[in-house]
Structures are given as C-alpha cells and as structure tokens.
Amino acid sequence: MSPPAAFPWGEAMAFGLGRLGWPPDRFWAATPRELAAAMRAWRHDARREVPARATLEGLMAAFPDT
C-alpha cells in the first residue's frame, strides 16, 4: 500500500489567499474541511450558466448604472 499523497499546500494557499482573498490569519485559522467546502462552493459558482442576452438586457433596463 502506498503512502497518502502530501497535502497540496501550494494550491490551498493560492486558492485561500489568492482566489478567495482571505487574509493569512483567516486562512490559517480555517480547517481543511472549511477550505474544502469553500473550494466546492467556488467551483459550483464558477460553473453556473451565464444568463441569456435577453435576461441580461432586462436586468440592465431594470437596474441601470447611474
């Protein structure tokens, strides 16, 4: 049986500190489960479909930039 893979600290730090913008104290206070949950939530949001053009135009008309 082979030993488990090392924890990917570089990727975890890049995600938590970079992508999420957590300050270092928040990142280091997070548990691995919390970090994994944040990664799952971000991946879920990133795969969300882009709204149709008509939907976007309707939102732009309803909430114009001023």
mmCIF file as Biopython writes it, N, C-alpha, C and O atoms, coordinates in Angstrom:
data_model
#
loop_
_atom_site.group_PDB
_atom_site.id
_atom_site.type_symbol
_atom_site.label_atom_id
_atom_site.label_alt_id
_atom_site.label_comp_id
_atom_site.label_asym_id
_atom_site.label_entity_id
_atom_site.label_seq_id
_atom_site.pdbx_PDB_ins_code
_atom_site.Cartn_x
_atom_site.Cartn_y
_atom_site.Cartn_z
_atom_site.occupancy
_atom_site.B_iso_or_equiv
_atom_site.auth_seq_id
_atom_site.auth_asym_id
_atom_site.pdbx_PDB_model_num
ATOM 1   N N  . MET A ? 1  ? 0.851   -1.181 0.000   1.0 0.0 1  A 1 
ATOM 2   C CA . MET A ? 1  ? 0.000   0.000  0.000   1.0 0.0 1  A 1 
ATOM 3   C C  . MET A ? 1  ? 0.896   1.244  0.000   1.0 0.0 1  A 1 
ATOM 4   O O  . MET A ? 1  ? 1.821   1.350  0.806   1.0 0.0 1  A 1 
ATOM 5   N N  . SER A ? 2  ? 0.617   2.167  -0.897  1.0 0.0 2  A 1 
ATOM 6   C CA . SER A ? 2  ? 1.448   3.368  -0.995  1.0 0.0 2  A 1 
ATOM 7   C C  . SER A ? 2  ? 1.002   4.414  0.024   1.0 0.0 2  A 1 
ATOM 8   O O  . SER A ? 2  ? -0.169  4.454  0.403   1.0 0.0 2  A 1 
ATOM 9   N N  . PRO A ? 3  ? 1.925   5.253  0.464   1.0 0.0 3  A 1 
ATOM 10  C CA . PRO A ? 3  ? 1.561   6.299  1.435   1.0 0.0 3  A 1 
ATOM 11  C C  . PRO A ? 3  ? 0.630   7.317  0.795   1.0 0.0 3  A 1 
ATOM 12  O O  . PRO A ? 3  ? 0.647   7.498  -0.422  1.0 0.0 3  A 1 
ATOM 13  N N  . PRO A ? 4  ? -0.185  7.985  1.611   1.0 0.0 4  A 1 
ATOM 14  C CA . PRO A ? 4  ? -1.089  9.002  1.064   1.0 0.0 4  A 1 
ATOM 15  C C  . PRO A ? 4  ? -0.295  10.152 0.455   1.0 0.0 4  A 1 
ATOM 16  O O  . PRO A ? 4  ? 0.839   10.425 0.850   1.0 0.0 4  A 1 
ATOM 17  N N  . ALA A ? 5  ? -0.907  10.810 -0.499  1.0 0.0 5  A 1 
ATOM 18  C CA . ALA A ? 5  ? -0.272  11.967 -1.139  1.0 0.0 5  A 1 
ATOM 19  C C  . ALA A ? 5  ? -0.134  13.100 -0.132  1.0 0.0 5  A 1 
ATOM 20  O O  . ALA A ? 5  ? -0.958  13.249 0.770   1.0 0.0 5  A 1 
ATOM 21  N N  . ALA A ? 6  ? 0.895   13.879 -0.292  1.0 0.0 6  A 1 
ATOM 22  C CA . ALA A ? 6  ? 1.109   15.037 0.580   1.0 0.0 6  A 1 
ATOM 23  C C  . ALA A ? 6  ? -0.008  16.056 0.352   1.0 0.0 6  A 1 
ATOM 24  O O  . ALA A ? 6  ? -0.541  16.175 -0.751  1.0 0.0 6  A 1 
ATOM 25  N N  . PHE A ? 7  ? -0.348  16.782 1.404   1.0 0.0 7  A 1 
ATOM 26  C CA . PHE A ? 7  ? -1.381  17.823 1.275   1.0 0.0 7  A 1 
ATOM 27  C C  . PHE A ? 7  ? -0.873  18.900 0.324   1.0 0.0 7  A 1 
ATOM 28  O O  . PHE A ? 7  ? 0.274   19.329 0.448   1.0 0.0 7  A 1 
ATOM 29  N N  . PRO A ? 8  ? -1.700  19.349 -0.627  1.0 0.0 8  A 1 
ATOM 30  C CA . PRO A ? 8  ? -1.268  20.351 -1.618  1.0 0.0 8  A 1 
ATOM 31  C C  . PRO A ? 8  ? -1.286  21.776 -1.054  1.0 0.0 8  A 1 
ATOM 32  O O  . PRO A ? 8  ? -2.139  22.587 -1.416  1.0 0.0 8  A 1 
ATOM 33  N N  . TRP A ? 9  ? -0.339  22.066 -0.169  1.0 0.0 9  A 1 
ATOM 34  C CA . TRP A ? 9  ? -0.327  23.368 0.489   1.0 0.0 9  A 1 
ATOM 35  C C  . TRP A ? 9  ? -0.219  24.523 -0.496  1.0 0.0 9  A 1 
ATOM 36  O O  . TRP A ? 9  ? -0.863  25.554 -0.299  1.0 0.0 9  A 1 
ATOM 37  N N  . GLY A ? 10 ? 0.571   24.380 -1.540  1.0 0.0 10 A 1 
ATOM 38  C CA . GLY A ? 10 ? 0.715   25.465 -2.508  1.0 0.0 10 A 1 
ATOM 39  C C  . GLY A ? 10 ? -0.610  25.807 -3.162  1.0 0.0 10 A 1 
ATOM 40  O O  . GLY A ? 10 ? -0.964  26.980 -3.283  1.0 0.0 10 A 1 
ATOM 41  N N  . GLU A ? 11 ? -1.341  24.790 -3.583  1.0 0.0 11 A 1 
ATOM 42  C CA . GLU A ? 11 ? -2.650  25.032 -4.204  1.0 0.0 11 A 1 
ATOM 43  C C  . GLU A ? 11 ? -3.638  25.586 -3.195  1.0 0.0 11 A 1 
ATOM 44  O O  . GLU A ? 11 ? -4.415  26.486 -3.514  1.0 0.0 11 A 1 
ATOM 45  N N  . ALA A ? 12 ? -3.614  25.054 -1.975  1.0 0.0 12 A 1 
ATOM 46  C CA . ALA A ? 12 ? -4.531  25.533 -0.943  1.0 0.0 12 A 1 
ATOM 47  C C  . ALA A ? 12 ? -4.277  26.996 -0.625  1.0 0.0 12 A 1 
ATOM 48  O O  . ALA A ? 12 ? -5.215  27.783 -0.501  1.0 0.0 12 A 1 
ATOM 49  N N  . MET A ? 13 ? -2.999  27.362 -0.492  1.0 0.0 13 A 1 
ATOM 50  C CA . MET A ? 13 ? -2.667  28.762 -0.200  1.0 0.0 13 A 1 
ATOM 51  C C  . MET A ? 13 ? -3.029  29.670 -1.367  1.0 0.0 13 A 1 
ATOM 52  O O  . MET A ? 13 ? -3.543  30.769 -1.157  1.0 0.0 13 A 1 
ATOM 53  N N  . ALA A ? 14 ? -2.769  29.224 -2.594  1.0 0.0 14 A 1 
ATOM 54  C CA . ALA A ? 14 ? -3.119  30.038 -3.759  1.0 0.0 14 A 1 
ATOM 55  C C  . ALA A ? 14 ? -4.625  30.275 -3.814  1.0 0.0 14 A 1 
ATOM 56  O O  . ALA A ? 14 ? -5.072  31.372 -4.150  1.0 0.0 14 A 1 
ATOM 57  N N  . PHE A ? 15 ? -5.400  29.257 -3.489  1.0 0.0 15 A 1 
ATOM 58  C CA . PHE A ? 15 ? -6.855  29.400 -3.513  1.0 0.0 15 A 1 
ATOM 59  C C  . PHE A ? 15 ? -7.349  30.288 -2.374  1.0 0.0 15 A 1 
ATOM 60  O O  . PHE A ? 15 ? -8.073  31.257 -2.607  1.0 0.0 15 A 1 
ATOM 61  N N  . GLY A ? 16 ? -6.960  29.959 -1.151  1.0 0.0 16 A 1 
ATOM 62  C CA . GLY A ? 16 ? -7.461  30.699 0.012   1.0 0.0 16 A 1 
ATOM 63  C C  . GLY A ? 16 ? -6.985  32.136 0.055   1.0 0.0 16 A 1 
ATOM 64  O O  . GLY A ? 16 ? -7.777  33.055 0.265   1.0 0.0 16 A 1 
ATOM 65  N N  . LEU A ? 17 ? -5.682  32.331 -0.146  1.0 0.0 17 A 1 
ATOM 66  C CA . LEU A ? 17 ? -5.129  33.685 -0.061  1.0 0.0 17 A 1 
ATOM 67  C C  . LEU A ? 17 ? -5.350  34.477 -1.340  1.0 0.0 17 A 1 
ATOM 68  O O  . LEU A ? 17 ? -5.570  35.687 -1.298  1.0 0.0 17 A 1 
ATOM 69  N N  . GLY A ? 18 ? -5.291  33.788 -2.481  1.0 0.0 18 A 1 
ATOM 70  C CA . GLY A ? 18 ? -5.412  34.476 -3.765  1.0 0.0 18 A 1 
ATOM 71  C C  . GLY A ? 18 ? -6.839  34.568 -4.254  1.0 0.0 18 A 1 
ATOM 72  O O  . GLY A ? 18 ? -7.407  35.657 -4.327  1.0 0.0 18 A 1 
ATOM 73  N N  . ARG A ? 19 ? -7.418  33.434 -4.589  1.0 0.0 19 A 1 
ATOM 74  C CA . ARG A ? 19 ? -8.760  33.419 -5.188  1.0 0.0 19 A 1 
ATOM 75  C C  . ARG A ? 19 ? -9.818  33.970 -4.240  1.0 0.0 19 A 1 
ATOM 76  O O  . ARG A ? 19 ? -10.637 34.800 -4.632  1.0 0.0 19 A 1 
ATOM 77  N N  . LEU A ? 20 ? -9.801  33.502 -2.978  1.0 0.0 20 A 1 
ATOM 78  C CA . LEU A ? 20 ? -10.806 33.964 -2.020  1.0 0.0 20 A 1 
ATOM 79  C C  . LEU A ? 20 ? -10.428 35.294 -1.374  1.0 0.0 20 A 1 
ATOM 80  O O  . LEU A ? 20 ? -11.289 36.007 -0.860  1.0 0.0 20 A 1 
ATOM 81  N N  . GLY A ? 21 ? -9.146  35.621 -1.402  1.0 0.0 21 A 1 
ATOM 82  C CA . GLY A ? 21 ? -8.699  36.879 -0.799  1.0 0.0 21 A 1 
ATOM 83  C C  . GLY A ? 21 ? -8.725  36.876 0.715   1.0 0.0 21 A 1 
ATOM 84  O O  . GLY A ? 21 ? -8.797  37.933 1.341   1.0 0.0 21 A 1 
ATOM 85  N N  . TRP A ? 22 ? -8.667  35.676 1.315   1.0 0.0 22 A 1 
ATOM 86  C CA . TRP A ? 22 ? -8.638  35.611 2.768   1.0 0.0 22 A 1 
ATOM 87  C C  . TRP A ? 22 ? -7.323  36.187 3.272   1.0 0.0 22 A 1 
ATOM 88  O O  . TRP A ? 22 ? -6.277  35.944 2.670   1.0 0.0 22 A 1 
ATOM 89  N N  . PRO A ? 23 ? -7.354  36.944 4.363   1.0 0.0 23 A 1 
ATOM 90  C CA . PRO A ? 23 ? -6.090  37.367 4.971   1.0 0.0 23 A 1 
ATOM 91  C C  . PRO A ? 23 ? -5.412  36.136 5.586   1.0 0.0 23 A 1 
ATOM 92  O O  . PRO A ? 23 ? -6.088  35.152 5.885   1.0 0.0 23 A 1 
ATOM 93  N N  . PRO A ? 24 ? -4.106  36.176 5.777   1.0 0.0 24 A 1 
ATOM 94  C CA . PRO A ? 24 ? -3.401  34.999 6.293   1.0 0.0 24 A 1 
ATOM 95  C C  . PRO A ? 24 ? -3.984  34.430 7.583   1.0 0.0 24 A 1 
ATOM 96  O O  . PRO A ? 24 ? -4.064  33.211 7.730   1.0 0.0 24 A 1 
ATOM 97  N N  . ASP A ? 25 ? -4.393  35.286 8.522   1.0 0.0 25 A 1 
ATOM 98  C CA . ASP A ? 25 ? -4.919  34.756 9.778   1.0 0.0 25 A 1 
ATOM 99  C C  . ASP A ? 25 ? -6.208  33.969 9.565   1.0 0.0 25 A 1 
ATOM 100 O O  . ASP A ? 25 ? -6.448  32.982 10.260  1.0 0.0 25 A 1 
ATOM 101 N N  . ARG A ? 26 ? -7.041  34.390 8.614   1.0 0.0 26 A 1 
ATOM 102 C CA . ARG A ? 26 ? -8.270  33.644 8.307   1.0 0.0 26 A 1 
ATOM 103 C C  . ARG A ? 26 ? -7.929  32.308 7.640   1.0 0.0 26 A 1 
ATOM 104 O O  . ARG A ? 26 ? -8.517  31.277 7.965   1.0 0.0 26 A 1 
ATOM 105 N N  . PHE A ? 27 ? -6.973  32.337 6.704   1.0 0.0 27 A 1 
ATOM 106 C CA . PHE A ? 27 ? -6.582  31.105 6.030   1.0 0.0 27 A 1 
ATOM 107 C C  . PHE A ? 27 ? -6.047  30.090 7.029   1.0 0.0 27 A 1 
ATOM 108 O O  . PHE A ? 27 ? -6.473  28.935 7.024   1.0 0.0 27 A 1 
ATOM 109 N N  . TRP A ? 28 ? -5.124  30.504 7.880   1.0 0.0 28 A 1 
ATOM 110 C CA . TRP A ? 28 ? -4.503  29.563 8.809   1.0 0.0 28 A 1 
ATOM 111 C C  . TRP A ? 28 ? -5.443  29.141 9.926   1.0 0.0 28 A 1 
ATOM 112 O O  . TRP A ? 28 ? -5.209  28.115 10.565  1.0 0.0 28 A 1 
ATOM 113 N N  . ALA A ? 29 ? -6.501  29.905 10.178  1.0 0.0 29 A 1 
ATOM 114 C CA . ALA A ? 29 ? -7.498  29.506 11.181  1.0 0.0 29 A 1 
ATOM 115 C C  . ALA A ? 29 ? -8.510  28.516 10.607  1.0 0.0 29 A 1 
ATOM 116 O O  . ALA A ? 29 ? -9.190  27.819 11.360  1.0 0.0 29 A 1 
ATOM 117 N N  . ALA A ? 30 ? -8.611  28.451 9.289   1.0 0.0 30 A 1 
ATOM 118 C CA . ALA A ? 30 ? -9.580  27.548 8.653   1.0 0.0 30 A 1 
ATOM 119 C C  . ALA A ? 30 ? -9.115  26.099 8.772   1.0 0.0 30 A 1 
ATOM 120 O O  . ALA A ? 30 ? -7.923  25.803 8.691   1.0 0.0 30 A 1 
ATOM 121 N N  . THR A ? 31 ? -10.074 25.215 8.965   1.0 0.0 31 A 1 
ATOM 122 C CA . THR A ? 31 ? -9.754  23.794 8.980   1.0 0.0 31 A 1 
ATOM 123 C C  . THR A ? 31 ? -9.696  23.288 7.536   1.0 0.0 31 A 1 
ATOM 124 O O  . THR A ? 31 ? -10.235 23.933 6.638   1.0 0.0 31 A 1 
ATOM 125 N N  . PRO A ? 32 ? -9.053  22.148 7.304   1.0 0.0 32 A 1 
ATOM 126 C CA . PRO A ? 32 ? -9.069  21.595 5.945   1.0 0.0 32 A 1 
ATOM 127 C C  . PRO A ? 32 ? -10.487 21.378 5.419   1.0 0.0 32 A 1 
ATOM 128 O O  . PRO A ? 32 ? -10.736 21.568 4.228   1.0 0.0 32 A 1 
ATOM 129 N N  . ARG A ? 33 ? -11.414 20.986 6.284   1.0 0.0 33 A 1 
ATOM 130 C CA . ARG A ? 33 ? -12.812 20.810 5.835   1.0 0.0 33 A 1 
ATOM 131 C C  . ARG A ? 33 ? -13.434 22.136 5.414   1.0 0.0 33 A 1 
ATOM 132 O O  . ARG A ? 33 ? -14.171 22.189 4.430   1.0 0.0 33 A 1 
ATOM 133 N N  . GLU A ? 34 ? -13.145 23.200 6.144   1.0 0.0 34 A 1 
ATOM 134 C CA . GLU A ? 34 ? -13.669 24.515 5.764   1.0 0.0 34 A 1 
ATOM 135 C C  . GLU A ? 34 ? -13.099 24.963 4.431   1.0 0.0 34 A 1 
ATOM 136 O O  . GLU A ? 34 ? -13.823 25.491 3.586   1.0 0.0 34 A 1 
ATOM 137 N N  . LEU A ? 35 ? -11.814 24.756 4.243   1.0 0.0 35 A 1 
ATOM 138 C CA . LEU A ? 35 ? -11.182 25.111 2.976   1.0 0.0 35 A 1 
ATOM 139 C C  . LEU A ? 35 ? -11.768 24.290 1.833   1.0 0.0 35 A 1 
ATOM 140 O O  . LEU A ? 35 ? -12.038 24.830 0.760   1.0 0.0 35 A 1 
ATOM 141 N N  . ALA A ? 36 ? -11.967 22.996 2.049   1.0 0.0 36 A 1 
ATOM 142 C CA . ALA A ? 36 ? -12.560 22.133 1.026   1.0 0.0 36 A 1 
ATOM 143 C C  . ALA A ? 36 ? -13.976 22.583 0.688   1.0 0.0 36 A 1 
ATOM 144 O O  . ALA A ? 36 ? -14.365 22.573 -0.479  1.0 0.0 36 A 1 
ATOM 145 N N  . ALA A ? 37 ? -14.754 22.979 1.703   1.0 0.0 37 A 1 
ATOM 146 C CA . ALA A ? 37 ? -16.113 23.460 1.456   1.0 0.0 37 A 1 
ATOM 147 C C  . ALA A ? 37 ? -16.093 24.749 0.636   1.0 0.0 37 A 1 
ATOM 148 O O  . ALA A ? 37 ? -16.916 24.925 -0.263  1.0 0.0 37 A 1 
ATOM 149 N N  . ALA A ? 38 ? -15.166 25.640 0.940   1.0 0.0 38 A 1 
ATOM 150 C CA . ALA A ? 38 ? -15.046 26.882 0.173   1.0 0.0 38 A 1 
ATOM 151 C C  . ALA A ? 38 ? -14.671 26.577 -1.272  1.0 0.0 38 A 1 
ATOM 152 O O  . ALA A ? 38 ? -15.177 27.222 -2.190  1.0 0.0 38 A 1 
ATOM 153 N N  . MET A ? 39 ? -13.796 25.606 -1.481  1.0 0.0 39 A 1 
ATOM 154 C CA . MET A ? 39 ? -13.400 25.239 -2.837  1.0 0.0 39 A 1 
ATOM 155 C C  . MET A ? 39 ? -14.580 24.655 -3.611  1.0 0.0 39 A 1 
ATOM 156 O O  . MET A ? 39 ? -14.780 24.970 -4.784  1.0 0.0 39 A 1 
ATOM 157 N N  . ARG A ? 40 ? -15.363 23.797 -2.938  1.0 0.0 40 A 1 
ATOM 158 C CA . ARG A ? 40 ? -16.550 23.225 -3.610  1.0 0.0 40 A 1 
ATOM 159 C C  . ARG A ? 40 ? -17.549 24.316 -3.968  1.0 0.0 40 A 1 
ATOM 160 O O  . ARG A ? 40 ? -18.105 24.316 -5.067  1.0 0.0 40 A 1 
ATOM 161 N N  . ALA A ? 41 ? -17.777 25.242 -3.050  1.0 0.0 41 A 1 
ATOM 162 C CA . ALA A ? 41 ? -18.731 26.322 -3.313  1.0 0.0 41 A 1 
ATOM 163 C C  . ALA A ? 41 ? -18.255 27.193 -4.464  1.0 0.0 41 A 1 
ATOM 164 O O  . ALA A ? 41 ? -19.051 27.590 -5.314  1.0 0.0 41 A 1 
ATOM 165 N N  . TRP A ? 42 ? -16.963 27.491 -4.496  1.0 0.0 42 A 1 
ATOM 166 C CA . TRP A ? 42 ? -16.440 28.324 -5.583  1.0 0.0 42 A 1 
ATOM 167 C C  . TRP A ? 42 ? -16.554 27.617 -6.921  1.0 0.0 42 A 1 
ATOM 168 O O  . TRP A ? 42 ? -16.929 28.233 -7.918  1.0 0.0 42 A 1 
ATOM 169 N N  . ARG A ? 43 ? -16.232 26.319 -6.954  1.0 0.0 43 A 1 
ATOM 170 C CA . ARG A ? 43 ? -16.346 25.562 -8.199  1.0 0.0 43 A 1 
ATOM 171 C C  . ARG A ? 43 ? -17.791 25.527 -8.663  1.0 0.0 43 A 1 
ATOM 172 O O  . ARG A ? 43 ? -18.063 25.635 -9.859  1.0 0.0 43 A 1 
ATOM 173 N N  . HIS A ? 44 ? -18.720 25.377 -7.727  1.0 0.0 44 A 1 
ATOM 174 C CA . HIS A ? 44 ? -20.140 25.357 -8.087  1.0 0.0 44 A 1 
ATOM 175 C C  . HIS A ? 44 ? -20.550 26.697 -8.698  1.0 0.0 44 A 1 
ATOM 176 O O  . HIS A ? 44 ? -21.241 26.725 -9.716  1.0 0.0 44 A 1 
ATOM 177 N N  . ASP A ? 45 ? -20.131 27.808 -8.085  1.0 0.0 45 A 1 
ATOM 178 C CA . ASP A ? 45 ? -20.462 29.127 -8.616  1.0 0.0 45 A 1 
ATOM 179 C C  . ASP A ? 45 ? -19.816 29.361 -9.970  1.0 0.0 45 A 1 
ATOM 180 O O  . ASP A ? 45 ? -20.420 29.977 -10.847 1.0 0.0 45 A 1 
ATOM 181 N N  . ALA A ? 46 ? -18.594 28.875 -10.150 1.0 0.0 46 A 1 
ATOM 182 C CA . ALA A ? 46 ? -17.869 29.098 -11.397 1.0 0.0 46 A 1 
ATOM 183 C C  . ALA A ? 46 ? -18.517 28.360 -12.562 1.0 0.0 46 A 1 
ATOM 184 O O  . ALA A ? 46 ? -18.361 28.773 -13.711 1.0 0.0 46 A 1 
ATOM 185 N N  . ARG A ? 47 ? -19.241 27.276 -12.290 1.0 0.0 47 A 1 
ATOM 186 C CA . ARG A ? 47 ? -19.867 26.501 -13.365 1.0 0.0 47 A 1 
ATOM 187 C C  . ARG A ? 47 ? -21.283 26.983 -13.676 1.0 0.0 47 A 1 
ATOM 188 O O  . ARG A ? 47 ? -21.925 26.473 -14.594 1.0 0.0 47 A 1 
ATOM 189 N N  . ARG A ? 48 ? -21.763 27.951 -12.923 1.0 0.0 48 A 1 
ATOM 190 C CA . ARG A ? 48 ? -23.111 28.441 -13.145 1.0 0.0 48 A 1 
ATOM 191 C C  . ARG A ? 48 ? -23.227 28.998 -14.559 1.0 0.0 48 A 1 
ATOM 192 O O  . ARG A ? 48 ? -22.289 29.603 -15.077 1.0 0.0 48 A 1 
ATOM 193 N N  . GLU A ? 49 ? -24.366 28.793 -15.166 1.0 0.0 49 A 1 
ATOM 194 C CA . GLU A ? 49 ? -24.544 29.247 -16.547 1.0 0.0 49 A 1 
ATOM 195 C C  . GLU A ? 49 ? -24.618 30.770 -16.630 1.0 0.0 49 A 1 
ATOM 196 O O  . GLU A ? 49 ? -25.095 31.439 -15.713 1.0 0.0 49 A 1 
ATOM 197 N N  . VAL A ? 50 ? -24.149 31.281 -17.717 1.0 0.0 50 A 1 
ATOM 198 C CA . VAL A ? 50 ? -24.219 32.708 -17.996 1.0 0.0 50 A 1 
ATOM 199 C C  . VAL A ? 50 ? -25.662 33.021 -18.397 1.0 0.0 50 A 1 
ATOM 200 O O  . VAL A ? 50 ? -26.266 32.245 -19.138 1.0 0.0 50 A 1 
ATOM 201 N N  . PRO A ? 51 ? -26.232 34.137 -17.927 1.0 0.0 51 A 1 
ATOM 202 C CA . PRO A ? 51 ? -27.608 34.455 -18.305 1.0 0.0 51 A 1 
ATOM 203 C C  . PRO A ? 51 ? -27.725 34.723 -19.809 1.0 0.0 51 A 1 
ATOM 204 O O  . PRO A ? 51 ? -26.782 35.181 -20.454 1.0 0.0 51 A 1 
ATOM 205 N N  . ALA A ? 52 ? -28.895 34.429 -20.337 1.0 0.0 52 A 1 
ATOM 206 C CA . ALA A ? 52 ? -29.164 34.700 -21.753 1.0 0.0 52 A 1 
ATOM 207 C C  . ALA A ? 52 ? -29.110 36.207 -21.989 1.0 0.0 52 A 1 
ATOM 208 O O  . ALA A ? 52 ? -29.314 36.996 -21.066 1.0 0.0 52 A 1 
ATOM 209 N N  . ARG A ? 53 ? -28.839 36.592 -23.206 1.0 0.0 53 A 1 
ATOM 210 C CA . ARG A ? 53 ? -28.723 38.012 -23.549 1.0 0.0 53 A 1 
ATOM 211 C C  . ARG A ? 53 ? -29.988 38.776 -23.171 1.0 0.0 53 A 1 
ATOM 212 O O  . ARG A ? 53 ? -29.906 39.880 -22.631 1.0 0.0 53 A 1 
ATOM 213 N N  . ALA A ? 54 ? -31.160 38.199 -23.450 1.0 0.0 54 A 1 
ATOM 214 C CA . ALA A ? 54 ? -32.425 38.870 -23.128 1.0 0.0 54 A 1 
ATOM 215 C C  . ALA A ? 54 ? -32.553 39.077 -21.617 1.0 0.0 54 A 1 
ATOM 216 O O  . ALA A ? 54 ? -33.035 40.119 -21.174 1.0 0.0 54 A 1 
ATOM 217 N N  . THR A ? 55 ? -32.130 38.108 -20.837 1.0 0.0 55 A 1 
ATOM 218 C CA . THR A ? 55 ? -32.180 38.240 -19.381 1.0 0.0 55 A 1 
ATOM 219 C C  . THR A ? 55 ? -31.261 39.361 -18.925 1.0 0.0 55 A 1 
ATOM 220 O O  . THR A ? 55 ? -31.641 40.182 -18.090 1.0 0.0 55 A 1 
ATOM 221 N N  . LEU A ? 56 ? -30.058 39.394 -19.468 1.0 0.0 56 A 1 
ATOM 222 C CA . LEU A ? 56 ? -29.109 40.443 -19.128 1.0 0.0 56 A 1 
ATOM 223 C C  . LEU A ? 56 ? -29.650 41.818 -19.512 1.0 0.0 56 A 1 
ATOM 224 O O  . LEU A ? 56 ? -29.541 42.761 -18.728 1.0 0.0 56 A 1 
ATOM 225 N N  . GLU A ? 57 ? -30.220 41.946 -20.686 1.0 0.0 57 A 1 
ATOM 226 C CA . GLU A ? 57 ? -30.778 43.233 -21.123 1.0 0.0 57 A 1 
ATOM 227 C C  . GLU A ? 57 ? -31.931 43.654 -20.225 1.0 0.0 57 A 1 
ATOM 228 O O  . GLU A ? 57 ? -32.075 44.837 -19.918 1.0 0.0 57 A 1 
ATOM 229 N N  . GLY A ? 58 ? -32.762 42.691 -19.796 1.0 0.0 58 A 1 
ATOM 230 C CA . GLY A ? 58 ? -33.857 43.001 -18.877 1.0 0.0 58 A 1 
ATOM 231 C C  . GLY A ? 58 ? -33.338 43.506 -17.540 1.0 0.0 58 A 1 
ATOM 232 O O  . GLY A ? 58 ? -33.881 44.459 -16.982 1.0 0.0 58 A 1 
ATOM 233 N N  . LEU A ? 59 ? -32.289 42.870 -17.022 1.0 0.0 59 A 1 
ATOM 234 C CA . LEU A ? 59 ? -31.691 43.326 -15.768 1.0 0.0 59 A 1 
ATOM 235 C C  . LEU A ? 59 ? -31.060 44.704 -15.929 1.0 0.0 59 A 1 
ATOM 236 O O  . LEU A ? 59 ? -31.171 45.545 -15.037 1.0 0.0 59 A 1 
ATOM 237 N N  . MET A ? 60 ? -30.405 44.937 -17.048 1.0 0.0 60 A 1 
ATOM 238 C CA . MET A ? 60 ? -29.782 46.239 -17.291 1.0 0.0 60 A 1 
ATOM 239 C C  . MET A ? 60 ? -30.830 47.339 -17.374 1.0 0.0 60 A 1 
ATOM 240 O O  . MET A ? 60 ? -30.606 48.454 -16.902 1.0 0.0 60 A 1 
ATOM 241 N N  . ALA A ? 61 ? -31.990 47.022 -17.983 1.0 0.0 61 A 1 
ATOM 242 C CA . ALA A ? 61 ? -33.080 48.019 -18.062 1.0 0.0 61 A 1 
ATOM 243 C C  . ALA A ? 61 ? -33.686 48.266 -16.680 1.0 0.0 61 A 1 
ATOM 244 O O  . ALA A ? 61 ? -34.007 49.404 -16.337 1.0 0.0 61 A 1 
ATOM 245 N N  . ALA A ? 62 ? -33.841 47.212 -15.893 1.0 0.0 62 A 1 
ATOM 246 C CA . ALA A ? 62 ? -34.457 47.344 -14.586 1.0 0.0 62 A 1 
ATOM 247 C C  . ALA A ? 62 ? -33.526 48.042 -13.577 1.0 0.0 62 A 1 
ATOM 248 O O  . ALA A ? 62 ? -33.985 48.759 -12.688 1.0 0.0 62 A 1 
ATOM 249 N N  . PHE A ? 63 ? -32.225 47.822 -13.733 1.0 0.0 63 A 1 
ATOM 250 C CA . PHE A ? 63 ? -31.246 48.369 -12.790 1.0 0.0 63 A 1 
ATOM 251 C C  . PHE A ? 63 ? -30.131 49.077 -13.545 1.0 0.0 63 A 1 
ATOM 252 O O  . PHE A ? 63 ? -29.001 48.590 -13.581 1.0 0.0 63 A 1 
ATOM 253 N N  . PRO A ? 64 ? -30.439 50.236 -14.157 1.0 0.0 64 A 1 
ATOM 254 C CA . PRO A ? 64 ? -29.415 50.921 -14.949 1.0 0.0 64 A 1 
ATOM 255 C C  . PRO A ? 64 ? -28.304 51.496 -14.086 1.0 0.0 64 A 1 
ATOM 256 O O  . PRO A ? 64 ? -28.521 51.888 -12.939 1.0 0.0 64 A 1 
ATOM 257 N N  . ASP A ? 65 ? -27.114 51.537 -14.663 1.0 0.0 65 A 1 
ATOM 258 C CA . ASP A ? 65 ? -25.991 52.191 -13.991 1.0 0.0 65 A 1 
ATOM 259 C C  . ASP A ? 65 ? -26.243 53.692 -14.021 1.0 0.0 65 A 1 
ATOM 260 O O  . ASP A ? 65 ? -26.698 54.239 -15.026 1.0 0.0 65 A 1 
ATOM 261 N N  . THR A ? 66 ? -25.947 54.338 -12.925 1.0 0.0 66 A 1 
ATOM 262 C CA . THR A ? 66 ? -26.146 55.799 -12.882 1.0 0.0 66 A 1 
ATOM 263 C C  . THR A ? 66 ? -24.842 56.488 -12.596 1.0 0.0 66 A 1 
ATOM 264 O O  . THR A ? 66 ? -24.797 57.716 -12.519 1.0 0.0 66 A 1 
#
